[in-house]
Amino acid sequence: MTTTPAEARPSRTGMDPEVTRTAWTVLVGGLAVLFDTTIVAVAIRTLATDLHVGLTTIQWVSTAYLLALGVAVPLVGWAQRVLGAKRLWMTALAIFLLGSVLCSLAWSAASLIAFRVVQGLGGGILMPLMMTIIMQAARGQNLGRMAVIIGLPVALGPIIGPVIGGLILQNLHWSWLFWVNVPFCVAGLVLARRFLAPDGPVQRVRLDVVGLALLAPGLVGVLYGLSNVSRDGGFTRTDVWAPAAAGLVLVAAFCLWAVPRGRAALVNVRLLAHRPLATSSVLMGLSGFGLFGAMFLLPLYFQGVRGHDVLGAGLLLVPQGVGALASRVALGRVIDKVGPRWITLTSFAMVALATVPFALAGAATSQAWLMVVLFFRGLGLGSAIIPLMAHAFAGLAHDDVPDASIVSRLIQQLGGSFGTAVLATVLASATAGAGTVADMADGFDQAFWVAVAFTMLAVALSFLLPAEPPGRQQTAAQGARAPEGAAANG
């Protein structure tokens, strides 16, 4: 897209209008992916009933998607260098659209699982690519406000998704769980064609075949093992520790292969020597316990202890979504003026404190009080990840942004999966044999305390972040960045 000098001038908010258009363009397309996982998660039992299969089989609707995502994410950097950002974005969005339509037309559990793989391949490319496109367009400026835009649906997805899923299951056929993606995908394709910067010619870039052969099955093994933790036996199950251990060995082997190769490797793991990326990624991974792991517990708590149905549980989480939205409105004004240390520390502390009432709650605890607590939990939830996203990219060269996006996305994905697995194991152990609602509530209390403990660990580690705002970090690292004339799509 060509830009006139007038268009290129910053707006009254200090942001380039073209950068803002780019951010919202990819966000519209990415909304389908961000909402899809949580929408489908609430429908597992309904799908098992309607497709006449057991829960063990239908769980593969989620597992197949997760594993396909693990295969796709490592390929994003190489694919972007070959096709360019715009072509890759539109291709991945078209794949996700195709997968959504096919899932809507599925006639059996087997066909639905197969079509979820198609969805997962598209979604696995879209998520890290969304961050790459926005951060490369920003060119090191206003990273905080860019991260606010990226993080908005990331926080709202787990909160609004169950509500949308519950409404669909209560009023429509389950196929609408996937049809709802279509408008976002179509709108995203139209906007991308109009507003994303054009790509250069397709390039020939050598694929790191050895790296792919190590990293892709390694990630699949870890993610598959963690996905089985919620079953009887937890981490002692062979289908948990065996694939997870094998996966970790392959991931370690990939790191040994990739370090000496730098940018020539499938993913440039040398970037973890860049302290902002390393510290932010570790904290984003750890957030899987306090943030996303607890999001696994809350709907189950409202259903198992408070007696609500899927829709009711989803609606009770709305105050948390309102809090997350409110925090982003406020954060957008200060994110580039305040250092990530204090915002992240305060946010994690708020999440921890707002989780404590659930660890103390019983079946008779005031529901109104818990909804007030959820609002404040949402305030922390909505602002905890944003400074980490902005800080991770501070001082990086333009061409390193794609690999940095992949690294941070993978660590966050693994952290979320591991956090959910640990809390699922604690919950299963604590509620085994629970004969009364009070016993069930005691089991949830234990799981919530574990979430609080890991969130407090994130509070402590937040002191590793710098106290100065991103702009000053960026100025200090100017010499390490690539020339401003570098191509925006790698």
C-alpha positions in Angstrom: 0.0 0.0 0.0 1.4 3.4 -0.9 1.4 6.1 1.7 1.4 9.8 1.2 3.5 12.1 3.3 0.4 13.4 5.1 -0.7 9.9 5.9 2.7 9.0 7.3 2.6 11.7 9.9 1.8 10.5 13.5 -1.7 11.1 14.7 -2.6 13.0 17.8 -1.9 9.8 19.8 1.7 9.8 18.5 1.2 6.7 16.4 1.6 6.4 12.6 -2.0 5.9 11.2 -0.7 3.3 8.8 0.8 1.3 11.6 -2.5 1.5 13.5 -4.4 0.3 10.4 -1.9 -2.6 10.0 -2.4 -3.6 13.6 -6.2 -3.6 13.5 -6.2 -5.4 10.1 -4.4 -8.4 11.4 -6.3 -8.3 14.6 -9.6 -8.7 12.8 -8.4 -11.8 11.1 -6.8 -13.1 14.2 -10.0 -12.8 16.3 -11.3 -16.1 14.8 -8.3 -18.0 16.0 -8.2 -16.4 19.4 -11.9 -17.2 20.1 -12.0 -20.6 18.5 -10.1 -22.6 21.1 -12.2 -21.5 24.1 -15.5 -21.7 22.1 -14.8 -25.3 21.2 -13.6 -26.3 24.6 -17.0 -25.8 26.2 -18.6 -28.0 23.6 -16.7 -31.3 24.2 -19.5 -33.1 26.0 -22.1 -31.9 23.5 -20.0 -33.1 20.6 -19.5 -36.5 22.2 -23.2 -36.9 22.6 -24.2 -35.7 19.1 -21.5 -37.7 17.3 -22.0 -40.8 19.4 -18.5 -41.3 20.7 -16.8 -41.3 24.1 -15.1 -38.4 25.7 -11.7 -40.1 25.2 -12.3 -40.0 21.4 -13.8 -36.5 21.2 -11.0 -35.0 23.2 -9.0 -35.4 20.0 -11.0 -32.5 18.6 -8.9 -30.3 20.9 -5.7 -32.4 20.9 -5.5 -32.6 17.1 -5.8 -28.8 16.9 -3.1 -28.3 19.5 -0.7 -30.8 17.8 -1.1 -29.2 14.4 -0.4 -25.8 15.9 2.8 -27.2 17.4 3.9 -28.3 13.9 3.0 -25.0 12.2 4.5 -22.5 14.6 8.2 -23.3 14.0 7.7 -22.9 10.2 6.5 -19.3 10.4 9.9 -17.6 10.2 11.1 -19.6 7.2 7.7 -19.3 5.4 7.6 -15.5 5.9 11.1 -15.2 4.4 10.0 -17.2 1.3 6.5 -15.7 0.7 6.5 -12.4 2.6 4.3 -11.4 5.5 1.2 -10.4 3.5 1.1 -13.6 1.3 1.7 -15.8 4.3 -1.0 -14.1 6.4 -3.6 -14.4 3.7 -2.7 -18.0 3.0 -2.8 -19.0 6.6 -6.1 -17.1 7.1 -7.6 -18.9 4.0 -6.4 -22.3 5.5 -8.1 -21.5 8.8 -11.3 -20.4 6.9 -11.3 -23.7 4.9 -10.8 -25.7 8.1 -13.7 -23.8 9.8 -16.1 -24.5 7.0 -15.0 -28.2 6.8 -15.5 -28.5 10.6 -19.0 -27.1 10.2 -19.8 -29.7 7.6 -18.2 -32.6 9.5 -20.4 -35.8 9.6 -18.5 -37.8 12.2 -16.0 -37.5 15.0 -13.2 -38.7 12.7 -13.9 -36.1 10.0 -14.2 -33.4 12.6 -10.8 -34.3 14.1 -9.2 -34.4 10.7 -10.6 -31.0 9.8 -9.4 -29.6 13.1 -5.9 -30.4 12.0 -6.4 -28.1 9.0 -7.6 -25.4 11.3 -4.6 -25.9 13.6 -2.2 -25.5 10.7 -3.7 -22.2 9.8 -4.0 -21.0 13.4 -0.5 -22.0 14.3 0.9 -19.7 11.6 -1.5 -16.8 12.3 -0.7 -16.3 16.0 3.1 -15.6 15.9 2.7 -13.9 12.5 0.2 -11.5 13.9 2.8 -10.3 16.4 5.5 -10.2 13.8 3.6 -8.0 11.4 2.6 -5.5 14.0 6.0 -5.2 15.7 7.8 -5.0 12.4 5.4 -2.3 11.2 6.0 -0.3 14.4 9.8 -0.4 13.8 10.6 -0.1 17.5 8.2 2.8 18.2 5.2 2.7 20.6 5.9 -1.0 21.3 3.7 -0.8 24.4 0.6 0.5 22.6 1.2 -2.1 19.9 1.2 -4.8 22.5 -2.0 -3.4 24.0 -3.7 -3.9 20.6 -2.3 -7.4 20.3 -3.2 -8.4 23.8 -6.8 -7.3 23.8 -8.3 -10.4 22.2 -5.7 -12.7 23.8 -7.1 -11.7 27.2 -10.8 -11.6 26.2 -10.7 -14.9 24.2 -10.8 -17.2 27.3 -13.5 -15.0 28.8 -15.9 -14.3 26.0 -15.3 -17.6 24.2 -17.2 -19.7 26.8 -20.1 -17.2 26.6 -20.3 -17.5 22.8 -20.0 -21.2 23.0 -22.7 -21.5 25.6 -25.1 -19.3 23.7 -24.6 -21.4 20.5 -25.0 -24.7 22.2 -28.2 -23.5 24.0 -29.8 -22.1 20.9 -28.2 -23.5 17.7 -26.6 -26.7 16.3 -23.0 -27.3 17.3 -21.8 -26.7 13.7 -22.3 -22.9 14.4 -19.3 -23.2 16.7 -17.2 -23.1 13.5 -19.5 -21.0 11.2 -19.0 -18.1 13.6 -15.3 -18.0 12.4 -16.3 -17.3 8.8 -17.2 -13.6 9.0 -13.9 -12.8 10.9 -11.9 -14.7 8.3 -13.6 -13.1 5.3 -13.3 -9.6 6.8 -9.7 -10.3 7.6 -8.8 -11.4 4.1 -10.5 -8.3 2.6 -8.7 -5.9 5.0 -5.4 -7.7 4.5 -5.6 -7.3 0.7 -6.4 -3.6 1.1 -4.1 -2.5 4.0 -1.1 -4.8 4.4 2.1 -3.6 2.8 2.8 -5.5 -0.5 5.4 -8.2 -0.5 8.5 -8.4 -2.7 9.1 -11.3 -5.1 8.9 -14.9 -3.7 12.4 -16.0 -2.6 14.2 -19.2 -2.4 15.3 -19.8 1.2 16.7 -23.0 2.3 14.6 -24.9 4.8 16.4 -26.2 7.9 15.1 -29.8 7.4 17.1 -31.2 10.3 15.8 -28.5 12.6 12.3 -29.2 11.5 12.7 -32.9 12.0 13.8 -32.3 15.6 11.6 -29.4 16.7 8.2 -30.2 15.2 8.0 -33.8 16.7 9.6 -32.5 19.9 6.8 -30.0 20.4 4.2 -32.5 19.4 5.5 -34.9 21.9 5.5 -32.4 24.8 2.1 -31.0 23.9 0.5 -34.4 23.4 1.9 -35.7 26.8 0.6 -32.6 28.6 -2.8 -33.0 27.0 -3.3 -36.4 28.6 -2.5 -35.3 32.2 -6.1 -34.6 33.1 -6.9 -38.4 32.8 -6.7 -40.8 35.7 -3.1 -41.2 36.8 -2.0 -37.7 35.9 1.8 -37.4 35.3 2.4 -41.1 36.1 0.6 -42.2 32.9 2.8 -43.7 30.2 1.0 -41.6 27.5 2.0 -38.5 29.5 5.6 -38.9 30.6 6.9 -41.0 27.6 5.9 -38.6 24.8 6.7 -35.6 27.0 10.2 -36.9 27.8 10.9 -37.9 24.2 9.7 -34.4 23.1 12.0 -32.6 25.6 15.0 -34.7 24.3 14.2 -33.6 20.7 13.7 -30.0 21.7 17.0 -30.1 23.5 18.7 -31.7 20.5 17.2 -28.9 18.3 18.7 -26.3 20.6 22.2 -27.9 20.3 21.7 -28.0 16.5 20.4 -24.5 16.2 22.8 -22.5 18.4 25.9 -22.7 16.2 23.7 -22.0 13.1 22.1 -18.7 14.3 19.8 -17.3 11.7 20.3 -20.3 9.4 18.5 -22.5 11.8 14.7 -23.1 11.7 14.4 -20.8 14.7 17.2 -18.6 15.9 17.5 -19.7 19.5 20.5 -17.4 19.9 18.0 -14.6 20.5 17.5 -16.0 24.0 20.8 -14.3 24.8 18.9 -11.0 24.3 17.9 -10.4 27.9 14.6 -8.6 27.3 13.3 -11.5 25.2 14.6 -14.2 27.6 13.1 -12.6 30.8 9.8 -11.7 29.1 9.4 -15.2 27.6 10.1 -16.9 31.0 7.5 -14.7 32.7 5.0 -15.3 29.9 5.6 -19.1 30.2 5.2 -18.9 34.0 2.0 -16.9 33.5 0.4 -20.1 32.2 -0.2 -21.2 35.8 -1.6 -18.0 37.3 -3.4 -16.7 34.2 -4.4 -19.4 31.8 -4.3 -22.4 34.1 -6.7 -20.6 36.5 -9.0 -19.9 33.5 -9.2 -23.7 33.2 -10.4 -23.9 36.8 -12.9 -21.1 37.0 -15.6 -22.5 34.6 -15.3 -25.9 36.2 -15.7 -24.3 39.7 -18.9 -22.5 38.7 -20.3 -25.7 37.2 -19.1 -28.3 39.7 -19.4 -26.4 43.0 -22.0 -23.7 42.2 -24.2 -25.8 40.0 -24.3 -23.6 36.8 -24.6 -24.9 33.3 -22.1 -24.0 30.6 -23.8 -20.8 29.6 -24.3 -19.7 33.2 -20.6 -20.3 34.0 -19.6 -18.3 31.0 -21.8 -15.4 31.9 -20.3 -15.3 35.4 -16.9 -14.8 33.9 -18.1 -11.6 32.1 -16.9 -9.3 35.0 -13.4 -10.6 34.5 -13.6 -9.7 30.8 -14.9 -6.2 31.7 -11.9 -5.8 34.0 -9.5 -6.9 31.3 -11.0 -4.5 28.9 -10.8 -1.6 31.4 -7.2 -2.3 32.2 -6.3 -2.1 28.5 -8.0 1.2 28.1 -6.0 2.7 31.0 -2.8 0.9 30.0 -2.8 2.3 26.5 -2.2 5.7 27.9 0.8 4.9 30.1 2.4 1.7 28.7 5.2 3.6 26.8 5.9 5.9 29.7 6.3 3.5 32.6 8.8 0.7 32.9 7.6 -2.9 32.5 8.8 -3.9 36.0 6.1 -2.1 38.0 3.2 -2.7 35.6 3.9 -6.4 35.4 4.6 -6.8 39.1 1.5 -5.0 40.1 -0.6 -6.9 37.6 0.6 -10.3 38.7 0.1 -9.3 42.4 -3.5 -8.2 41.6 -4.2 -11.6 39.9 -2.7 -13.5 42.9 -4.7 -11.5 45.4 -7.9 -11.8 43.4 -7.4 -15.6 43.2 -7.1 -16.0 47.0 -10.9 -15.5 47.6 -11.6 -18.5 45.3 -9.0 -20.6 47.3 -11.0 -19.7 50.5 -14.5 -20.0 49.0 -17.0 -22.6 49.8 -20.3 -23.6 48.2 -22.1 -20.9 50.2 -19.8 -18.0 49.5 -21.6 -15.0 48.1 -21.7 -15.1 44.3 -21.9 -11.3 44.1 -18.6 -11.1 46.1 -16.9 -13.5 43.7 -18.0 -11.5 40.7 -16.5 -8.3 42.2 -13.3 -10.3 42.8 -13.4 -11.4 39.2 -13.5 -7.8 38.0 -10.3 -7.0 39.8 -8.8 -10.3 38.7 -9.6 -9.1 35.1 -7.8 -5.8 35.7 -4.6 -7.7 36.6 -5.2 -10.4 33.9 -5.6 -7.7 31.2 -2.4 -5.9 31.9 0.1 -8.6 33.0 1.2 -9.8 29.6 1.2 -6.5 27.7 4.5 -5.0 29.2 6.1 -8.4 28.6 5.2 -8.4 24.9 6.5 -4.9 24.5 9.7 -5.5 26.4 10.5 -8.7 24.5 11.0 -6.8 21.3 12.9 -3.9 22.7 16.2 -3.4 20.9 15.8 -6.3 18.4 16.9 -6.0 14.8 14.0 -5.8 12.3 14.9 -9.2 10.8 15.0 -10.9 14.2 11.4 -10.1 15.0 9.9 -13.2 13.3 12.1 -15.6 15.3 11.5 -13.7 18.5 7.7 -14.0 17.9 8.1 -17.7 17.5 10.2 -18.1 20.6 7.9 -16.1 22.8 4.8 -17.8 21.4 6.2 -21.3 21.9 7.3 -20.6 25.5 3.9 -19.1 26.3 2.1 -22.0 24.7 4.2 -24.6 26.5 3.8 -22.7 29.8 0.0 -22.5 29.4 -0.2 -26.2 28.6 2.0 -27.2 31.5 0.2 -24.9 33.9 -3.2 -26.3 32.9 -1.8 -29.8 33.2 -0.5 -29.2 36.7 -3.7 -27.6 37.9 -5.8 -30.4 36.3 -3.7 -33.0 38.1 -4.0 -31.2 41.5 -7.7 -30.8 40.9 -8.2 -34.5 39.9 -6.2 -35.7 43.0 -8.0 -33.3 45.4 -11.5 -34.1 44.2 -11.0 -37.9 43.8 -13.8 -39.6 45.7 -15.5 -36.3 46.7 -18.9 -37.3 47.9 -20.4 -33.8 48.6 -20.3 -30.4 47.2 -18.3 -29.3 50.2 -15.6 -31.9 49.4 -15.6 -30.7 45.8 -15.1 -27.1 47.0 -12.2 -28.2 49.2 -10.5 -29.8 46.1 -10.9 -26.6 44.1 -9.4 -24.6 47.0 -6.2 -26.7 46.8 -5.9 -26.1 43.0 -6.5 -22.4 43.4 -3.8 -22.1 46.0 -1.3 -23.7 43.6 -2.3 -21.1 41.0 -1.7 -18.4 43.7 1.7 -19.8 44.5 2.9 -19.8 40.9 1.5 -16.3 40.3 3.5 -15.0 43.3 6.6 -16.6 41.8 5.9 -14.5 38.7 5.7 -11.4 41.0 9.1 -12.2 42.4 10.6 -12.7 38.9 9.1 -9.4 37.7 12.0 -7.6 39.5 14.2 -8.9 36.7 12.5 -6.5 34.3 13.8 -3.0 33.8 12.3 0.0 35.6 12.7 2.3 32.6 10.1 2.7 29.9 10.4 0.9 26.5 11.4 4.1 24.7 14.5 4.5 26.8 15.4 0.8 26.4 15.0 1.2 22.6 17.2 4.3 22.5 19.9 2.6 24.4 19.8 -0.4 21.9 19.6 1.6 18.7 23.0 0.5 17.5 21.9 -3.2 17.6 18.9 -2.6 15.3 18.8 -3.2 11.6 18.7 -0.1 9.2 15.3 1.5 9.0 15.1 0.8 5.3 14.9 -3.0 5.9 12.0 -4.6 4.1 8.9 -4.9 6.4 8.1 -8.5 5.4 11.4 -10.2 5.9 
